[in-house]
Each structure stands twice: as C-alpha cells, then as structure tokens.
Amino acid sequence: MAKRPAHGTDILHEWPLPAAATLGSAVRIRGIVLQIRSKLPGPLRRLVEPGPGAVLLYAPDDGDGGQVLSRVEPAVARVIAKLDDVPIIPREVEDILGIKPSERLRWLKDGRLPSAGTRTVRLRGRAKAVTFHVFEARSIEDILDRDLPTLWREEDRVAAAENRKRGAAKAAQRRRDGRRPVARAADRSGPAGPDAQDMSGWDDFDAEGFLR
C-alpha cells in the first residue's frame, strides 16, 4: 500500500524551472527534485514534489507553512542556481532524447554520445556501488536541437544492411568452397606408378615440329 504523502493538497510555493535545464523531460525534473531533497532534513523532503516544469512545495498538514518555506527555499535556490552544472544521468538522457537503453549504450561506445565522466553511487538495497556515465546538459541540448538520434538511427540501419550483405556474401563463398573438390597430391604432381608413360625425349619430339 502506498504511503500517505506528508502534506495536504495545497501548494504552498512553486519554483518554475528554465526549459534549458529540464529539456522537456519529466524524468529530468524529478532528478532535480531529488537533488533538492538530498539537501533537506527528512521531514521536509516529502513536501517537495515535481510538477509540470516546476518544483512544488506542498503545505504541511500542521499548517506551519511559513516556517517550512523559509527552510526549504534556500536549498531550492542553491540547486536551481547551479542547474547548468547538474549532470544528466542515463535515464534522463533516454527520456530527453527519446532513445532506448541499447541506443544509448551503442552511441556512447562509438563516441557519438559524448560522456561527461562517470559517477559512482550506492543505491539503497544494493550491496555494491553502481558506476554509470553522466552527460553534460548543453551537449544533450545540442543533440536534441539537431535531432541527431534520427540521423544516427538511419546510419545504424544502413550499416546493419551493409553488414548483413557482407555476411551473406561470405557465407555463400564458404558454401562454394565447401563444394569445391580438393585436388589430390597425385593429381597435382602428374601420373606415377606402373601405368605412367615415359616422357623422356619429349623436347626432341617437339623440336622436330610434330606438335606445330
């Protein structure tokens, strides 16, 4: 059963987020909210929620909204002021660009999707830390504006078709090679044994002109 939110339905305050920071991604907005929550004490964290293009602060059930706002606002202001420096994590870049995890990994590997480095975190419930690549917001914005994923998909489609064509040609060549008889050593070196003809004097026979 879902936990009851620690707030009512009234929005106490709203901080609009610049479009350049969210890049139209609800997943990115939620990531920003998580950044803000990490700077707040436990009781206040659940009062901060993502909204459409904004960070929302809900009024607490006890009605002490003024004090809550004064405690939350500095943390929100610090995060918003440094949004350009907040890297984009994998699930955010997939949502922003509308790409699949397999595409992200492939384009990251071949350098089309530039990495801004790696980050290591220990997730709750996991014994081992997780390391993943992060991405610079301005770089992802440029990729989005130029609609490069569409171009990259077409490049991948053409490359895959060429690879299939080359693979089919190699397979056909192997089949032909498998059907081709292998010459025996005796066939390559000429006749031998009791039935072999004596070819001595052949040069003299040729010199007489009988083969001309």
C-alpha positions, 0 to 999 in steps of 0.5 A, spaced: 500 500 500 502 506 498 504 511 503 500 517 505 504 523 502 506 528 508 502 534 506 495 536 504 493 538 497 495 545 497 501 548 494 504 552 498 510 555 493 512 553 486 519 554 483 518 554 475 524 551 472 528 554 465 526 549 459 534 549 458 535 545 464 529 540 464 529 539 456 522 537 456 523 531 460 519 529 466 524 524 468 529 530 468 525 534 473 524 529 478 532 528 478 532 535 480 527 534 485 531 529 488 537 533 488 533 538 492 531 533 497 538 530 498 539 537 501 533 537 506 532 534 513 527 528 512 521 531 514 521 536 509 523 532 503 516 529 502 513 536 501 517 537 495 514 534 489 515 535 481 510 538 477 509 540 470 516 544 469 516 546 476 518 544 483 512 544 488 512 545 495 506 542 498 503 545 505 504 541 511 498 538 514 500 542 521 499 548 517 506 551 519 507 553 512 511 559 513 516 556 517 517 550 512 518 555 506 523 559 509 527 552 510 526 549 504 527 555 499 534 556 500 536 549 498 531 550 492 535 556 490 542 553 491 540 547 486 536 551 481 542 556 481 547 551 479 542 547 474 547 548 468 552 544 472 547 538 474 549 532 470 544 528 466 544 521 468 542 515 463 535 515 464 534 522 463 538 522 457 533 516 454 527 520 456 530 527 453 532 524 447 527 519 446 532 513 445 532 506 448 537 503 453 541 499 447 541 506 443 544 509 448 549 504 450 551 503 442 552 511 441 556 512 447 561 506 445 562 509 438 563 516 441 557 519 438 554 520 445 559 524 448 560 522 456 561 527 461 565 522 466 562 517 470 559 517 477 559 512 482 553 511 487 550 506 492 543 505 491 539 503 497 538 495 497 544 494 493 550 491 496 555 494 491 556 501 488 553 502 481 558 506 476 554 509 470 556 515 465 553 522 466 552 527 460 553 534 460 546 538 459 548 543 453 551 537 449 544 533 450 541 540 448 545 540 442 543 533 440 536 534 441 536 541 437 539 537 431 535 531 432 541 527 431 538 520 434 534 520 427 540 521 423 544 516 427 538 511 427 538 511 419 546 510 419 545 504 424 540 501 419 544 502 413 550 499 416 546 493 419 544 492 411 551 493 409 553 488 414 548 483 413 550 483 405 557 482 407 555 476 411 551 473 406 556 474 401 561 470 405 557 465 407 555 463 400 563 463 398 564 458 404 558 454 401 562 454 394 568 452 397 565 447 401 563 444 394 569 445 391 573 438 390 580 438 393 585 436 388 589 430 390 597 430 391 597 425 385 593 429 381 597 435 382 604 432 381 602 428 374 601 420 373 606 415 377 606 408 378 606 402 373 601 405 368 605 412 367 608 413 360 615 415 359 616 422 357 623 422 356 625 425 349 619 429 349 623 436 347 626 432 341 619 430 339 617 437 339 623 440 336 622 436 330 615 440 329 610 434 330 606 438 335 606 445 330 
